[in-house]
Amino acid sequence: MAELSRPWSGTVTGDAGPYS
C-alpha cells in the first residue's frame, strides 16, 4: 500500500480523495 504514503493524486479511488 504505497498509495497511503503518497499525497492523494488519484491513487486508490482514482480521485483526489483519502482512499474512501
Secondary structure, DSSP 8 states (H G I E B T S, - for coil): -GGGGS--SS-SSSSSSS--
